[in-house]
Amino acid sequence: MTTFNATASTSEIITDIPKMGMPVTIITGFLGSGKTTLLNEILQNKQDLKVAVLVNEFGDINIDSQLLVSIDEDMVELSNGCICCTINDGLVDAVYRVLEREDHIDYMVIETTGVADPLPIILTFLGTELRDFTNLDSILTLVDAESFDAEHFQSEAAFKQITYGDIVILNKTDLATPEKLQELEDFIHDVKESPRILQTTYGKVALPLILGVGLTPKNLYTPQEKEHKHEHHDHEHQGHHSQHLDNDGFISMSFQINKPFDVKKFDNFLTEEMPKDVFRAKGILWFNDSPLRHIFQLSGPRYQLDADAWKTSPKNEVVFIGRHLDSNKIHSLLNECLV
């Protein structure tokens, strides 16, 4: 069993990153698994590496980009929506924009949406001209160790993310029992042959365990298979979109307004009025009785609010992801929380 504790020191300098094209790491994982937290861990401990970040979200507001540590011009926001359903144009164009920069970029990290199917993303790097300019290093799949199970919200994407992951990172292990962790590892071993598994909390992983590891084989598919799959993807793009997202049934809705919430009313909304079909929510919140911005994260039954200084003019921005959401009802409930 290949399982590591991932909380080792990140002080080791990464010196053996391959020079065969710009190395690329893809971070995937289901809604609320901790992808942005892991990305911040990479950015905070990258030392002298010049890292470009591509961020994609399933929703109208790109919340995650506002939660990343400062990376200034090195971040490229991909078009909203599911990255694997806008793969040919948005992703390829974004990668070329990074490759064509005058200043040298050492590494690229891509954060997918929580509902992304990783396969078309992998094939974009292995089966197009990007293969000559980039080196797909690894696919990192995050799993919420507390909430994930064998019937995980009946999500096709959740299991494809594990299937195609080079490293499966069991995150939030502090919230899971030893029995649950063993159950998860047994399940992953049933899904994958000889999986590489890391256990961590808050996405704290020693970077040499996940960057420059060379785990994604270039010959993952034969040229004929890649050509067939890409022809299919190009010509049946809408079919992939509808099959992938419609099978899972997840939709997103957003709410943004330049008015503050009453904190007691918003708390009542969360605890008493939140529709049960909301699985994931995140946002930047403005409360009338606080000078700080509040970072809101909800995953399943858990939610948290963390405060820090405003980086922009105060406003409320929040995205909800779930099944069969009544957008009008949620908008109405949130409007009632306003001051």
C-alpha positions as CSV (number, residue, x, y, z in Angstrom):
1,M,0.0,0.0,0.0
2,T,1.6,3.3,-1.1
3,T,0.4,5.7,1.5
4,F,2.3,8.7,2.8
5,N,1.8,11.3,5.5
6,A,2.0,14.5,3.5
7,T,2.7,17.0,6.3
8,A,6.5,16.7,6.1
9,S,8.6,19.8,5.8
10,T,8.2,21.9,2.6
11,S,11.6,23.5,3.0
12,E,13.3,21.2,0.5
13,I,14.1,23.0,-2.7
14,I,12.8,21.4,-5.8
15,T,15.7,21.0,-8.2
16,D,14.9,18.0,-10.3
17,I,11.9,19.3,-12.2
18,P,12.1,18.0,-15.8
19,K,13.3,20.3,-18.5
20,M,11.2,18.6,-21.3
21,G,8.8,21.5,-21.8
22,M,7.0,23.5,-19.1
23,P,5.8,21.0,-16.4
24,V,2.1,21.1,-15.7
25,T,0.2,19.8,-12.6
26,I,-3.6,19.5,-12.7
27,I,-5.4,19.8,-9.3
28,T,-8.8,18.1,-9.5
29,G,-11.3,16.8,-6.9
30,F,-14.9,17.0,-6.0
31,L,-16.8,20.1,-4.7
32,G,-15.4,21.2,-1.4
33,S,-12.4,18.8,-1.3
34,G,-9.8,21.6,-0.7
35,K,-8.4,22.3,-4.1
36,T,-7.9,26.1,-3.6
37,T,-6.3,25.4,-0.2
38,L,-3.8,23.0,-1.8
39,L,-3.1,25.6,-4.5
40,N,-2.4,28.2,-1.8
41,E,-0.1,25.8,-0.1
42,I,1.9,25.4,-3.4
43,L,2.1,29.2,-3.9
44,Q,3.2,29.9,-0.4
45,N,6.0,27.3,-0.5
46,K,7.2,27.4,-4.1
47,Q,10.4,29.2,-3.1
48,D,12.2,30.4,-6.3
49,L,9.9,28.7,-8.7
50,K,8.0,31.0,-11.1
51,V,4.5,29.4,-11.1
52,A,1.7,30.3,-13.5
53,V,-1.8,29.4,-12.2
54,L,-4.9,28.7,-14.3
55,V,-8.2,28.8,-12.3
56,N,-11.5,27.6,-13.5
57,E,-14.8,27.7,-11.7
58,F,-18.3,26.4,-12.2
59,G,-20.3,29.6,-11.8
60,D,-20.6,33.2,-12.9
61,I,-18.3,34.6,-10.2
62,N,-14.7,33.5,-9.8
63,I,-14.5,33.3,-6.0
64,D,-11.4,31.1,-5.9
65,S,-9.2,33.6,-7.7
66,Q,-10.0,36.1,-4.9
67,L,-8.9,33.6,-2.2
68,L,-5.4,32.8,-3.6
69,V,-2.3,34.4,-2.1
70,S,-0.9,37.2,-4.2
71,I,0.4,35.9,-7.6
72,D,-0.4,39.1,-9.6
73,E,0.1,38.7,-13.3
74,D,1.0,35.1,-13.1
75,M,-2.6,34.0,-12.8
76,V,-4.9,33.4,-15.9
77,E,-8.6,33.0,-15.2
78,L,-10.2,30.5,-17.5
79,S,-13.7,31.0,-18.8
80,N,-16.4,30.2,-16.3
81,G,-18.2,26.9,-16.6
82,C,-16.8,23.4,-16.5
83,I,-13.2,23.4,-17.8
84,C,-13.6,20.0,-19.5
85,C,-16.5,21.3,-21.5
86,T,-14.7,24.4,-22.8
87,I,-11.4,22.6,-23.2
88,N,-10.4,23.2,-26.8
89,D,-10.4,27.0,-26.9
90,G,-10.2,28.3,-23.4
91,L,-7.6,26.0,-22.0
92,V,-5.3,25.8,-25.1
93,D,-5.4,29.6,-25.5
94,A,-4.6,30.2,-21.8
95,V,-1.6,27.8,-21.9
96,Y,-0.3,29.5,-25.0
97,R,-0.6,32.9,-23.4
98,V,1.6,31.6,-20.6
99,L,4.1,30.0,-23.0
100,E,4.4,33.2,-25.0
101,R,5.3,35.4,-22.0
102,E,8.7,37.1,-22.2
103,D,9.6,36.2,-18.6
104,H,10.3,32.5,-18.0
105,I,7.7,30.4,-16.2
106,D,9.0,27.3,-14.4
107,Y,5.8,25.6,-13.7
108,M,2.0,25.7,-14.4
109,V,-0.7,24.6,-12.0
110,I,-4.3,24.2,-13.2
111,E,-7.2,24.1,-10.7
112,T,-10.3,22.5,-12.2
113,T,-13.9,22.9,-11.1
114,G,-15.3,20.4,-8.7
115,V,-17.5,18.9,-11.4
116,A,-14.8,18.5,-14.0
117,D,-14.0,15.2,-15.8
118,P,-10.2,15.1,-15.9
119,L,-9.9,13.0,-19.1
120,P,-10.5,15.7,-21.8
121,I,-8.1,17.9,-19.9
122,I,-5.4,15.2,-19.8
123,L,-6.0,14.5,-23.5
124,T,-5.6,18.2,-24.4
125,F,-2.0,18.0,-23.1
126,L,-1.1,14.5,-24.4
127,G,-3.0,14.6,-27.7
128,T,-2.5,18.1,-29.1
129,E,0.4,20.3,-30.1
130,L,0.7,21.2,-26.5
131,R,2.5,17.9,-26.0
132,D,5.6,19.5,-27.7
133,F,5.7,22.5,-25.4
134,T,4.5,21.2,-22.0
135,N,5.2,18.1,-19.8
136,L,2.1,16.9,-18.0
137,D,3.7,16.0,-14.6
138,S,0.9,14.7,-12.5
139,I,-2.9,14.7,-11.8
140,L,-3.6,15.5,-8.1
141,T,-7.0,14.4,-6.9
142,L,-8.3,15.7,-3.6
143,V,-10.8,13.8,-1.6
144,D,-12.8,15.1,1.4
145,A,-11.9,12.3,3.8
146,E,-14.9,13.1,6.1
147,S,-17.7,13.2,3.5
148,F,-16.6,11.0,0.6
149,D,-18.1,7.6,0.3
150,A,-18.9,4.9,-2.3
151,E,-22.2,6.6,-3.2
152,H,-20.7,10.1,-3.3
153,F,-23.7,12.2,-4.3
154,Q,-24.2,9.9,-7.2
155,S,-21.5,11.9,-9.1
156,E,-19.9,10.5,-12.2
157,A,-17.2,13.2,-12.0
158,A,-16.2,12.3,-8.4
159,F,-15.2,8.8,-9.5
160,K,-13.5,9.8,-12.7
161,Q,-11.4,12.2,-10.7
162,I,-10.1,9.3,-8.6
163,T,-9.7,7.0,-11.6
164,Y,-7.5,9.4,-13.5
165,G,-5.6,10.8,-10.5
166,D,-1.8,10.0,-10.3
167,I,-1.9,10.9,-6.6
168,V,-5.0,10.8,-4.5
169,I,-4.8,13.2,-1.5
170,L,-7.1,12.4,1.4
171,N,-7.7,15.8,2.8
172,K,-9.4,16.9,6.0
173,T,-8.2,13.7,7.8
174,D,-8.5,15.5,11.1
175,L,-12.3,15.3,10.6
176,A,-12.4,11.6,9.8
177,T,-12.1,8.5,12.0
178,P,-9.3,6.0,11.5
179,E,-11.9,3.5,10.4
180,K,-13.3,6.0,7.8
181,L,-9.7,6.6,6.4
182,Q,-9.1,2.9,6.1
183,E,-12.5,2.4,4.4
184,L,-11.6,5.2,1.9
185,E,-8.2,3.7,1.2
186,D,-9.7,0.3,0.6
187,F,-12.2,1.8,-1.8
188,I,-9.5,3.7,-3.7
189,H,-7.5,0.4,-4.0
190,D,-10.6,-1.2,-5.5
191,V,-11.0,1.6,-8.0
192,K,-7.3,2.0,-9.0
193,E,-4.4,-0.4,-9.3
194,S,-1.4,0.4,-7.0
195,P,-2.7,3.9,-6.1
196,R,-0.4,6.5,-4.6
197,I,-2.2,8.0,-1.6
198,L,-1.3,10.9,0.7
199,Q,-3.1,11.9,3.9
200,T,-3.2,15.5,4.9
201,T,-5.1,18.3,6.6
202,Y,-5.7,21.8,5.2
203,G,-3.9,20.8,2.0
204,K,-0.5,20.8,3.7
205,V,1.7,18.7,1.4
206,A,5.5,18.7,1.1
207,L,6.0,20.0,-2.5
208,P,8.6,17.4,-3.5
209,L,5.8,14.8,-3.1
210,I,3.6,16.4,-5.7
211,L,5.6,18.6,-8.0
212,G,8.2,17.3,-10.4
213,V,7.2,13.8,-9.8
214,G,6.8,12.7,-13.5
215,L,3.8,10.4,-12.8
216,T,1.7,11.0,-15.9
217,P,3.0,8.8,-18.7
218,K,3.3,10.3,-22.2
219,N,2.0,7.1,-23.7
220,L,-1.2,7.0,-21.7
221,Y,-3.0,6.6,-24.9
222,T,-1.9,5.5,-28.4
223,P,-2.0,8.2,-31.1
224,Q,-5.0,6.4,-32.7
225,E,-6.9,6.5,-29.5
226,K,-6.0,10.1,-28.8
227,E,-7.0,11.1,-32.4
228,H,-10.3,9.3,-32.1
229,K,-11.1,10.7,-28.7
230,H,-10.3,14.3,-29.8
231,E,-12.3,13.9,-32.9
232,H,-15.2,12.7,-30.8
233,H,-14.7,15.5,-28.3
234,D,-14.5,18.2,-31.1
235,H,-17.6,17.0,-32.9
236,E,-19.6,15.9,-30.0
237,H,-18.6,18.7,-27.6
238,Q,-22.2,19.5,-26.6
239,G,-22.9,15.8,-26.2
240,H,-20.0,15.5,-23.7
241,H,-21.2,18.6,-21.9
242,S,-24.8,17.4,-21.5
243,Q,-23.8,13.9,-20.6
244,H,-21.2,14.8,-18.1
245,L,-23.0,17.6,-16.3
246,D,-26.6,16.4,-16.8
247,N,-25.7,12.9,-15.4
248,D,-24.5,14.5,-12.3
249,G,-27.3,17.1,-12.3
250,F,-25.3,19.9,-10.6
251,I,-26.0,23.5,-11.5
252,S,-24.7,26.8,-10.1
253,M,-26.3,30.1,-9.2
254,S,-24.7,33.3,-8.1
255,F,-25.7,36.3,-6.0
256,Q,-23.9,39.7,-5.9
257,I,-24.9,43.0,-4.6
258,N,-23.3,46.2,-3.3
259,K,-25.2,46.1,0.0
260,P,-24.3,44.5,3.3
261,F,-26.0,41.6,5.0
262,D,-27.3,41.6,8.5
263,V,-25.2,38.9,10.2
264,K,-28.1,37.5,12.3
265,K,-30.4,37.3,9.3
266,F,-27.7,35.6,7.2
267,D,-27.0,33.1,10.1
268,N,-30.7,32.3,10.2
269,F,-30.6,31.7,6.4
270,L,-27.7,29.3,6.8
271,T,-29.1,27.3,9.7
272,E,-32.9,27.4,9.0
273,E,-33.6,28.3,5.4
274,M,-30.7,26.9,3.3
275,P,-32.3,24.6,0.6
276,K,-31.2,21.0,1.3
277,D,-30.2,20.6,-2.4
278,V,-27.3,23.0,-1.9
279,F,-24.1,20.9,-1.7
280,R,-21.4,23.6,-2.0
281,A,-21.4,27.4,-1.5
282,K,-18.6,29.9,-1.3
283,G,-18.3,33.6,-1.4
284,I,-17.0,36.9,-0.1
285,L,-19.4,38.4,2.4
286,W,-20.0,42.0,3.7
287,F,-21.7,42.4,7.0
288,N,-23.0,45.8,8.2
289,D,-21.4,45.5,11.7
290,S,-17.9,44.5,10.6
291,P,-15.1,46.4,8.8
292,L,-13.7,43.1,7.5
293,R,-14.5,40.9,4.6
294,H,-15.7,37.4,5.4
295,I,-14.7,34.4,3.4
296,F,-17.6,32.0,3.3
297,Q,-17.1,28.2,2.6
298,L,-19.9,25.6,2.8
299,S,-19.4,21.9,2.0
300,G,-22.3,19.6,2.8
301,P,-23.5,20.3,6.3
302,R,-20.3,22.2,7.3
303,Y,-19.6,25.9,6.9
304,Q,-17.1,28.4,8.1
305,L,-16.5,32.1,8.0
306,D,-13.0,33.6,8.1
307,A,-12.3,37.3,8.3
308,D,-9.6,39.3,6.8
309,A,-9.0,42.8,5.3
310,W,-10.9,44.0,2.2
311,K,-8.8,44.0,-1.0
312,T,-11.6,45.7,-3.0
313,S,-14.6,47.9,-2.3
314,P,-17.0,45.9,0.0
315,K,-19.7,43.9,-1.7
316,N,-21.4,40.6,-1.4
317,E,-20.5,37.8,-3.9
318,V,-21.6,34.2,-3.3
319,V,-22.0,31.1,-5.5
320,F,-24.2,28.1,-4.7
321,I,-23.8,24.7,-6.4
322,G,-26.3,21.9,-6.0
323,R,-29.1,19.9,-7.7
324,H,-32.4,21.3,-8.8
325,L,-31.8,24.7,-7.2
326,D,-34.6,27.2,-7.2
327,S,-32.6,30.4,-8.1
328,N,-35.5,32.7,-7.5
329,K,-36.1,31.3,-4.0
330,I,-32.5,31.6,-3.0
331,H,-32.2,35.1,-4.4
332,S,-35.4,36.1,-2.4
333,L,-34.1,34.6,0.8
334,L,-30.7,36.4,0.4
335,N,-32.4,39.7,-0.4
336,E,-34.3,39.4,2.9
337,C,-30.9,39.2,4.7
338,L,-29.8,42.6,3.4
339,V,-29.7,45.6,5.7
